[in-house]
Amino acid sequence: MSSEQCSMECAPGVKVVPYHAVIIHRLPIDHTWLTRSYLLSGTDQLECSACHCPLTVKHILIECPALTLCLSLSLFYILY
């Protein structure tokens, strides 16, 4: 089955392939390689390079003032 057959539409004109669907479903529970790799490697939790807060999905998408503008611009170019 091709990715086009497996894709779903999350917004008009925006297709989400299964790989992206997995990422979208992991975001609310904060299970991403970037935010949880320290658990497997036995190192300290990563910090945001801009504001030195613990690196979490919520911080990346909502809280960090340095990343909020970048994400807003990225979404603008993707959606429009």
N, C-alpha and C positions, 0 to 999 in steps of 0.2 A: 504494500500500500504506500503510495507516495505521500509526501508531506502536504501536498495540496488537498488530498483526500482526507487526511487526518486533521487538517487545520480547522480552527473554529474562529468565529468572528466575534470579537469582544466589543467593537465599536464599528459604526458604519465605515467600511473601507479599510479597516485594520484587521489583518489576519494574524492569528497566534498559532504557531506550529507547536507540536507536543513538547519540544524542548523548552520553549518559552512558557508554556503552560505550567511545567514543573517549577520553573523559577518563580512565576507569579504565585503559585500555591505555597512556596517555601518562604516567601517574604514575610507574611504575618507572624510566622513562628520563629523568625530570625535564623533560619537554617540556611546559611550560605557559606561558601568556602572562605570568603573574605572575613566574615565576622566570627566564624567558629574554628578556623584552622589552628588557632592556638591551643585548643583542647587536645588535638591529635599530636601536635608537635611538642607539647609540654612547655611552651614558652608563655610569656606574659601576654595578656590580651592586647591586641593592636589598638593604637590611639589614632585619632584623626590628626593629620599633619597640620591642619589649619588651626584647630582650637584645643587640641590635646585632650579631648573627651574620649571615653571608651567608644570604639568603633562598633556601632550596631546598625541594623537596617533602618530603624527609626531615626537615628542620628543622621545617616546619610541622606535619607529622603525628606526629612521634615525639619530637624533641629539645627543642623549646621548652616550658619549664615553664608559661609564661603561656598558651600556646595549647592545651596538652594537656587541661586541664580544660574549656575551651570546646568542644573537639571531642568529648570524652567526653559532655558534656551534650547536645550536638547529636545525636549518634548515638543516645543513649538516647531522645530525643523522637521521632526518626525511626523507630526500630525498635519502640518500645513505644507 
